Amino acid sequence: MKSRCATCPMKAKAEKNPRALMSRLWKWHTTWCPGWKAYQKELARQGPQGK
């Protein structure tokens, strides 16, 4: 499954203001979202950034 989390507008807003209600909802959403799990696997396959 290819995820779109890297370009997600909800994720971008959450990163800008981590204490906002929307950020908390986004964080909760990542606990069950299959797209987020796929995104994490993609990042793990890429390895550490800059190397």
mmJSON file of the N, C-alpha and C atoms, coordinates in Angstrom:
{"data_MODEL":{"atom_site":{
"group_PDB":["ATOM","ATOM","ATOM","ATOM","ATOM","ATOM","ATOM","ATOM","ATOM","ATOM","ATOM","ATOM","ATOM","ATOM","ATOM","ATOM","ATOM","ATOM","ATOM","ATOM","ATOM","ATOM","ATOM","ATOM","ATOM","ATOM","ATOM","ATOM","ATOM","ATOM","ATOM","ATOM","ATOM","ATOM","ATOM","ATOM","ATOM","ATOM","ATOM","ATOM","ATOM","ATOM","ATOM","ATOM","ATOM","ATOM","ATOM","ATOM","ATOM","ATOM","ATOM","ATOM","ATOM","ATOM","ATOM","ATOM","ATOM","ATOM","ATOM","ATOM","ATOM","ATOM","ATOM","ATOM","ATOM","ATOM","ATOM","ATOM","ATOM","ATOM","ATOM","ATOM","ATOM","ATOM","ATOM","ATOM","ATOM","ATOM","ATOM","ATOM","ATOM","ATOM","ATOM","ATOM","ATOM","ATOM","ATOM","ATOM","ATOM","ATOM","ATOM","ATOM","ATOM","ATOM","ATOM","ATOM","ATOM","ATOM","ATOM","ATOM","ATOM","ATOM","ATOM","ATOM","ATOM","ATOM","ATOM","ATOM","ATOM","ATOM","ATOM","ATOM","ATOM","ATOM","ATOM","ATOM","ATOM","ATOM","ATOM","ATOM","ATOM","ATOM","ATOM","ATOM","ATOM","ATOM","ATOM","ATOM","ATOM","ATOM","ATOM","ATOM","ATOM","ATOM","ATOM","ATOM","ATOM","ATOM","ATOM","ATOM","ATOM","ATOM","ATOM","ATOM","ATOM","ATOM","ATOM","ATOM","ATOM","ATOM","ATOM","ATOM","ATOM"],
"id":[1,2,3,4,5,6,7,8,9,10,11,12,13,14,15,16,17,18,19,20,21,22,23,24,25,26,27,28,29,30,31,32,33,34,35,36,37,38,39,40,41,42,43,44,45,46,47,48,49,50,51,52,53,54,55,56,57,58,59,60,61,62,63,64,65,66,67,68,69,70,71,72,73,74,75,76,77,78,79,80,81,82,83,84,85,86,87,88,89,90,91,92,93,94,95,96,97,98,99,100,101,102,103,104,105,106,107,108,109,110,111,112,113,114,115,116,117,118,119,120,121,122,123,124,125,126,127,128,129,130,131,132,133,134,135,136,137,138,139,140,141,142,143,144,145,146,147,148,149,150,151,152,153],
"type_symbol":["N","C","C","N","C","C","N","C","C","N","C","C","N","C","C","N","C","C","N","C","C","N","C","C","N","C","C","N","C","C","N","C","C","N","C","C","N","C","C","N","C","C","N","C","C","N","C","C","N","C","C","N","C","C","N","C","C","N","C","C","N","C","C","N","C","C","N","C","C","N","C","C","N","C","C","N","C","C","N","C","C","N","C","C","N","C","C","N","C","C","N","C","C","N","C","C","N","C","C","N","C","C","N","C","C","N","C","C","N","C","C","N","C","C","N","C","C","N","C","C","N","C","C","N","C","C","N","C","C","N","C","C","N","C","C","N","C","C","N","C","C","N","C","C","N","C","C","N","C","C","N","C","C"],
"label_atom_id":["N","CA","C","N","CA","C","N","CA","C","N","CA","C","N","CA","C","N","CA","C","N","CA","C","N","CA","C","N","CA","C","N","CA","C","N","CA","C","N","CA","C","N","CA","C","N","CA","C","N","CA","C","N","CA","C","N","CA","C","N","CA","C","N","CA","C","N","CA","C","N","CA","C","N","CA","C","N","CA","C","N","CA","C","N","CA","C","N","CA","C","N","CA","C","N","CA","C","N","CA","C","N","CA","C","N","CA","C","N","CA","C","N","CA","C","N","CA","C","N","CA","C","N","CA","C","N","CA","C","N","CA","C","N","CA","C","N","CA","C","N","CA","C","N","CA","C","N","CA","C","N","CA","C","N","CA","C","N","CA","C","N","CA","C","N","CA","C","N","CA","C","N","CA","C","N","CA","C"],
"label_alt_id":[null,null,null,null,null,null,null,null,null,null,null,null,null,null,null,null,null,null,null,null,null,null,null,null,null,null,null,null,null,null,null,null,null,null,null,null,null,null,null,null,null,null,null,null,null,null,null,null,null,null,null,null,null,null,null,null,null,null,null,null,null,null,null,null,null,null,null,null,null,null,null,null,null,null,null,null,null,null,null,null,null,null,null,null,null,null,null,null,null,null,null,null,null,null,null,null,null,null,null,null,null,null,null,null,null,null,null,null,null,null,null,null,null,null,null,null,null,null,null,null,null,null,null,null,null,null,null,null,null,null,null,null,null,null,null,null,null,null,null,null,null,null,null,null,null,null,null,null,null,null,null,null,null],
"label_comp_id":["MET","MET","MET","LYS","LYS","LYS","SER","SER","SER","ARG","ARG","ARG","CYS","CYS","CYS","ALA","ALA","ALA","THR","THR","THR","CYS","CYS","CYS","PRO","PRO","PRO","MET","MET","MET","LYS","LYS","LYS","ALA","ALA","ALA","LYS","LYS","LYS","ALA","ALA","ALA","GLU","GLU","GLU","LYS","LYS","LYS","ASN","ASN","ASN","PRO","PRO","PRO","ARG","ARG","ARG","ALA","ALA","ALA","LEU","LEU","LEU","MET","MET","MET","SER","SER","SER","ARG","ARG","ARG","LEU","LEU","LEU","TRP","TRP","TRP","LYS","LYS","LYS","TRP","TRP","TRP","HIS","HIS","HIS","THR","THR","THR","THR","THR","THR","TRP","TRP","TRP","CYS","CYS","CYS","PRO","PRO","PRO","GLY","GLY","GLY","TRP","TRP","TRP","LYS","LYS","LYS","ALA","ALA","ALA","TYR","TYR","TYR","GLN","GLN","GLN","LYS","LYS","LYS","GLU","GLU","GLU","LEU","LEU","LEU","ALA","ALA","ALA","ARG","ARG","ARG","GLN","GLN","GLN","GLY","GLY","GLY","PRO","PRO","PRO","GLN","GLN","GLN","GLY","GLY","GLY","LYS","LYS","LYS"],
"label_asym_id":["A","A","A","A","A","A","A","A","A","A","A","A","A","A","A","A","A","A","A","A","A","A","A","A","A","A","A","A","A","A","A","A","A","A","A","A","A","A","A","A","A","A","A","A","A","A","A","A","A","A","A","A","A","A","A","A","A","A","A","A","A","A","A","A","A","A","A","A","A","A","A","A","A","A","A","A","A","A","A","A","A","A","A","A","A","A","A","A","A","A","A","A","A","A","A","A","A","A","A","A","A","A","A","A","A","A","A","A","A","A","A","A","A","A","A","A","A","A","A","A","A","A","A","A","A","A","A","A","A","A","A","A","A","A","A","A","A","A","A","A","A","A","A","A","A","A","A","A","A","A","A","A","A"],
"label_entity_id":["1","1","1","1","1","1","1","1","1","1","1","1","1","1","1","1","1","1","1","1","1","1","1","1","1","1","1","1","1","1","1","1","1","1","1","1","1","1","1","1","1","1","1","1","1","1","1","1","1","1","1","1","1","1","1","1","1","1","1","1","1","1","1","1","1","1","1","1","1","1","1","1","1","1","1","1","1","1","1","1","1","1","1","1","1","1","1","1","1","1","1","1","1","1","1","1","1","1","1","1","1","1","1","1","1","1","1","1","1","1","1","1","1","1","1","1","1","1","1","1","1","1","1","1","1","1","1","1","1","1","1","1","1","1","1","1","1","1","1","1","1","1","1","1","1","1","1","1","1","1","1","1","1"],
"label_seq_id":[1,1,1,2,2,2,3,3,3,4,4,4,5,5,5,6,6,6,7,7,7,8,8,8,9,9,9,10,10,10,11,11,11,12,12,12,13,13,13,14,14,14,15,15,15,16,16,16,17,17,17,18,18,18,19,19,19,20,20,20,21,21,21,22,22,22,23,23,23,24,24,24,25,25,25,26,26,26,27,27,27,28,28,28,29,29,29,30,30,30,31,31,31,32,32,32,33,33,33,34,34,34,35,35,35,36,36,36,37,37,37,38,38,38,39,39,39,40,40,40,41,41,41,42,42,42,43,43,43,44,44,44,45,45,45,46,46,46,47,47,47,48,48,48,49,49,49,50,50,50,51,51,51],
"pdbx_PDB_ins_code":[null,null,null,null,null,null,null,null,null,null,null,null,null,null,null,null,null,null,null,null,null,null,null,null,null,null,null,null,null,null,null,null,null,null,null,null,null,null,null,null,null,null,null,null,null,null,null,null,null,null,null,null,null,null,null,null,null,null,null,null,null,null,null,null,null,null,null,null,null,null,null,null,null,null,null,null,null,null,null,null,null,null,null,null,null,null,null,null,null,null,null,null,null,null,null,null,null,null,null,null,null,null,null,null,null,null,null,null,null,null,null,null,null,null,null,null,null,null,null,null,null,null,null,null,null,null,null,null,null,null,null,null,null,null,null,null,null,null,null,null,null,null,null,null,null,null,null,null,null,null,null,null,null],
"Cartn_x":[0.842,0.0,0.894,0.69,1.432,0.685,1.386,0.735,0.95,0.094,0.209,0.521,1.049,1.281,2.33,3.29,4.347,3.777,2.679,2.08,0.722,0.397,-0.904,-1.037,-2.079,-2.266,-2.562,-3.235,-3.536,-2.236,-1.327,-0.027,0.778,0.763,1.509,0.987,-0.338,-0.918,-0.555,-0.556,-0.222,1.229,2.111,3.518,3.752,2.955,3.1,2.658,1.59,1.05,0.686,1.662,1.423,0.451,0.144,-0.752,-2.213,-2.487,-3.854,-4.7,-6.0,-6.923,-6.757,-6.611,-6.44,-5.196,-4.164,-2.935,-3.174,-3.961,-4.28,-5.123,-6.046,-6.852,-5.987,-5.053,-4.148,-3.31,-2.799,-1.992,-2.812,-4.051,-4.925,-5.171,-5.4,-5.664,-4.509,-3.273,-2.113,-2.033,-2.777,-2.725,-3.465,-4.371,-5.127,-5.108,-4.559,-4.602,-3.666,-4.194,-3.334,-2.37,-2.764,-1.877,-0.664,-0.869,0.242,1.213,0.686,1.538,2.364,1.762,2.486,3.558,3.256,4.215,5.425,5.169,6.264,7.15,6.539,7.322,8.168,7.599,8.349,9.567,9.382,10.487,11.553,11.141,12.094,12.924,12.298,13.01,14.024,13.714,14.616,15.842,15.731,16.844,16.976,18.027,18.223,18.422,17.855,17.989,19.42,19.84,21.189,22.259,21.871,22.886,22.551],
"Cartn_y":[-1.174,0.0,1.247,2.094,3.352,4.404,5.055,6.056,7.46,8.381,9.791,10.654,10.04,10.756,11.853,11.687,12.69,14.033,13.999,15.227,15.547,14.884,15.054,16.447,17.211,18.534,18.468,17.412,17.26,17.05,16.275,16.035,17.334,18.098,19.359,20.328,20.43,21.308,20.825,19.51,18.942,19.233,19.202,19.478,20.96,21.835,23.278,23.668,23.043,23.387,22.103,21.461,20.177,20.193,21.342,21.403,21.621,21.825,22.081,20.808,20.989,19.863,19.009,19.646,18.909,18.02,18.486,17.701,16.467,16.634,15.49,14.465,14.952,14.036,13.3,14.011,13.378,12.298,12.605,11.641,10.393,10.573,9.441,8.629,9.311,8.681,7.778,8.162,7.354,6.032,5.872,4.614,3.487,3.815,2.769,2.884,3.923,4.161,3.211,2.424,1.531,2.298,3.474,4.295,4.763,5.124,5.564,4.411,3.222,2.048,1.764,1.912,1.721,2.794,4.008,5.108,4.824,4.327,4.003,2.896,1.918,0.856,1.411,2.338,2.978,3.707,4.442,5.177,4.221,3.117,2.137,1.527,1.281,0.72,1.714,2.995,4.023,4.187,3.834,3.97,5.381,5.627,6.962,8.007,9.191,10.25,10.73,11.101,11.648,10.592,9.339,8.301,7.461],
"Cartn_z":[0.0,0.0,0.0,-0.953,-1.055,-0.251,0.642,1.491,0.939,1.386,1.005,2.219,3.255,4.511,4.382,3.508,3.363,2.893,2.162,1.635,2.264,3.34,3.984,4.618,4.26,4.849,6.351,6.793,8.208,9.001,8.466,9.113,9.172,8.109,8.067,9.13,9.284,10.308,11.708,11.893,13.199,13.564,12.588,12.85,13.153,12.566,12.806,14.208,14.692,16.006,16.761,17.408,18.048,19.233,19.782,20.939,20.553,19.287,18.825,18.863,18.923,18.933,17.675,16.522,15.272,15.334,15.978,16.118,16.971,18.01,18.871,18.125,17.323,16.505,15.497,14.883,13.931,14.614,15.8,16.546,16.865,17.311,17.592,16.319,15.238,13.953,13.512,13.839,13.437,14.18,15.278,16.023,15.32,14.398,13.717,12.193,11.646,10.203,9.433,8.499,7.717,6.807,6.346,5.52,6.307,7.564,8.414,8.658,8.875,9.088,7.829,6.658,5.404,5.247,5.627,5.554,6.447,7.635,8.551,7.975,7.311,6.667,5.529,4.748,3.665,4.217,5.306,5.921,6.441,7.018,7.54,6.412,5.273,4.124,3.557,3.633,3.107,3.988,5.246,6.173,6.689,7.471,8.032,6.932,7.153,6.169,6.13,4.947,4.78,4.598,4.549,4.351,3.147],
"occupancy":[1.0,1.0,1.0,1.0,1.0,1.0,1.0,1.0,1.0,1.0,1.0,1.0,1.0,1.0,1.0,1.0,1.0,1.0,1.0,1.0,1.0,1.0,1.0,1.0,1.0,1.0,1.0,1.0,1.0,1.0,1.0,1.0,1.0,1.0,1.0,1.0,1.0,1.0,1.0,1.0,1.0,1.0,1.0,1.0,1.0,1.0,1.0,1.0,1.0,1.0,1.0,1.0,1.0,1.0,1.0,1.0,1.0,1.0,1.0,1.0,1.0,1.0,1.0,1.0,1.0,1.0,1.0,1.0,1.0,1.0,1.0,1.0,1.0,1.0,1.0,1.0,1.0,1.0,1.0,1.0,1.0,1.0,1.0,1.0,1.0,1.0,1.0,1.0,1.0,1.0,1.0,1.0,1.0,1.0,1.0,1.0,1.0,1.0,1.0,1.0,1.0,1.0,1.0,1.0,1.0,1.0,1.0,1.0,1.0,1.0,1.0,1.0,1.0,1.0,1.0,1.0,1.0,1.0,1.0,1.0,1.0,1.0,1.0,1.0,1.0,1.0,1.0,1.0,1.0,1.0,1.0,1.0,1.0,1.0,1.0,1.0,1.0,1.0,1.0,1.0,1.0,1.0,1.0,1.0,1.0,1.0,1.0,1.0,1.0,1.0,1.0,1.0,1.0],
"B_iso_or_equiv":[0.0,0.0,0.0,0.0,0.0,0.0,0.0,0.0,0.0,0.0,0.0,0.0,0.0,0.0,0.0,0.0,0.0,0.0,0.0,0.0,0.0,0.0,0.0,0.0,0.0,0.0,0.0,0.0,0.0,0.0,0.0,0.0,0.0,0.0,0.0,0.0,0.0,0.0,0.0,0.0,0.0,0.0,0.0,0.0,0.0,0.0,0.0,0.0,0.0,0.0,0.0,0.0,0.0,0.0,0.0,0.0,0.0,0.0,0.0,0.0,0.0,0.0,0.0,0.0,0.0,0.0,0.0,0.0,0.0,0.0,0.0,0.0,0.0,0.0,0.0,0.0,0.0,0.0,0.0,0.0,0.0,0.0,0.0,0.0,0.0,0.0,0.0,0.0,0.0,0.0,0.0,0.0,0.0,0.0,0.0,0.0,0.0,0.0,0.0,0.0,0.0,0.0,0.0,0.0,0.0,0.0,0.0,0.0,0.0,0.0,0.0,0.0,0.0,0.0,0.0,0.0,0.0,0.0,0.0,0.0,0.0,0.0,0.0,0.0,0.0,0.0,0.0,0.0,0.0,0.0,0.0,0.0,0.0,0.0,0.0,0.0,0.0,0.0,0.0,0.0,0.0,0.0,0.0,0.0,0.0,0.0,0.0,0.0,0.0,0.0,0.0,0.0,0.0],
"pdbx_formal_charge":[null,null,null,null,null,null,null,null,null,null,null,null,null,null,null,null,null,null,null,null,null,null,null,null,null,null,null,null,null,null,null,null,null,null,null,null,null,null,null,null,null,null,null,null,null,null,null,null,null,null,null,null,null,null,null,null,null,null,null,null,null,null,null,null,null,null,null,null,null,null,null,null,null,null,null,null,null,null,null,null,null,null,null,null,null,null,null,null,null,null,null,null,null,null,null,null,null,null,null,null,null,null,null,null,null,null,null,null,null,null,null,null,null,null,null,null,null,null,null,null,null,null,null,null,null,null,null,null,null,null,null,null,null,null,null,null,null,null,null,null,null,null,null,null,null,null,null,null,null,null,null,null,null],
"auth_seq_id":[1,1,1,2,2,2,3,3,3,4,4,4,5,5,5,6,6,6,7,7,7,8,8,8,9,9,9,10,10,10,11,11,11,12,12,12,13,13,13,14,14,14,15,15,15,16,16,16,17,17,17,18,18,18,19,19,19,20,20,20,21,21,21,22,22,22,23,23,23,24,24,24,25,25,25,26,26,26,27,27,27,28,28,28,29,29,29,30,30,30,31,31,31,32,32,32,33,33,33,34,34,34,35,35,35,36,36,36,37,37,37,38,38,38,39,39,39,40,40,40,41,41,41,42,42,42,43,43,43,44,44,44,45,45,45,46,46,46,47,47,47,48,48,48,49,49,49,50,50,50,51,51,51],
"auth_comp_id":["MET","MET","MET","LYS","LYS","LYS","SER","SER","SER","ARG","ARG","ARG","CYS","CYS","CYS","ALA","ALA","ALA","THR","THR","THR","CYS","CYS","CYS","PRO","PRO","PRO","MET","MET","MET","LYS","LYS","LYS","ALA","ALA","ALA","LYS","LYS","LYS","ALA","ALA","ALA","GLU","GLU","GLU","LYS","LYS","LYS","ASN","ASN","ASN","PRO","PRO","PRO","ARG","ARG","ARG","ALA","ALA","ALA","LEU","LEU","LEU","MET","MET","MET","SER","SER","SER","ARG","ARG","ARG","LEU","LEU","LEU","TRP","TRP","TRP","LYS","LYS","LYS","TRP","TRP","TRP","HIS","HIS","HIS","THR","THR","THR","THR","THR","THR","TRP","TRP","TRP","CYS","CYS","CYS","PRO","PRO","PRO","GLY","GLY","GLY","TRP","TRP","TRP","LYS","LYS","LYS","ALA","ALA","ALA","TYR","TYR","TYR","GLN","GLN","GLN","LYS","LYS","LYS","GLU","GLU","GLU","LEU","LEU","LEU","ALA","ALA","ALA","ARG","ARG","ARG","GLN","GLN","GLN","GLY","GLY","GLY","PRO","PRO","PRO","GLN","GLN","GLN","GLY","GLY","GLY","LYS","LYS","LYS"],
"auth_asym_id":["A","A","A","A","A","A","A","A","A","A","A","A","A","A","A","A","A","A","A","A","A","A","A","A","A","A","A","A","A","A","A","A","A","A","A","A","A","A","A","A","A","A","A","A","A","A","A","A","A","A","A","A","A","A","A","A","A","A","A","A","A","A","A","A","A","A","A","A","A","A","A","A","A","A","A","A","A","A","A","A","A","A","A","A","A","A","A","A","A","A","A","A","A","A","A","A","A","A","A","A","A","A","A","A","A","A","A","A","A","A","A","A","A","A","A","A","A","A","A","A","A","A","A","A","A","A","A","A","A","A","A","A","A","A","A","A","A","A","A","A","A","A","A","A","A","A","A","A","A","A","A","A","A"],
"auth_atom_id":["N","CA","C","N","CA","C","N","CA","C","N","CA","C","N","CA","C","N","CA","C","N","CA","C","N","CA","C","N","CA","C","N","CA","C","N","CA","C","N","CA","C","N","CA","C","N","CA","C","N","CA","C","N","CA","C","N","CA","C","N","CA","C","N","CA","C","N","CA","C","N","CA","C","N","CA","C","N","CA","C","N","CA","C","N","CA","C","N","CA","C","N","CA","C","N","CA","C","N","CA","C","N","CA","C","N","CA","C","N","CA","C","N","CA","C","N","CA","C","N","CA","C","N","CA","C","N","CA","C","N","CA","C","N","CA","C","N","CA","C","N","CA","C","N","CA","C","N","CA","C","N","CA","C","N","CA","C","N","CA","C","N","CA","C","N","CA","C","N","CA","C","N","CA","C","N","CA","C"],
"pdbx_PDB_model_num":[1,1,1,1,1,1,1,1,1,1,1,1,1,1,1,1,1,1,1,1,1,1,1,1,1,1,1,1,1,1,1,1,1,1,1,1,1,1,1,1,1,1,1,1,1,1,1,1,1,1,1,1,1,1,1,1,1,1,1,1,1,1,1,1,1,1,1,1,1,1,1,1,1,1,1,1,1,1,1,1,1,1,1,1,1,1,1,1,1,1,1,1,1,1,1,1,1,1,1,1,1,1,1,1,1,1,1,1,1,1,1,1,1,1,1,1,1,1,1,1,1,1,1,1,1,1,1,1,1,1,1,1,1,1,1,1,1,1,1,1,1,1,1,1,1,1,1,1,1,1,1,1,1]
}}}
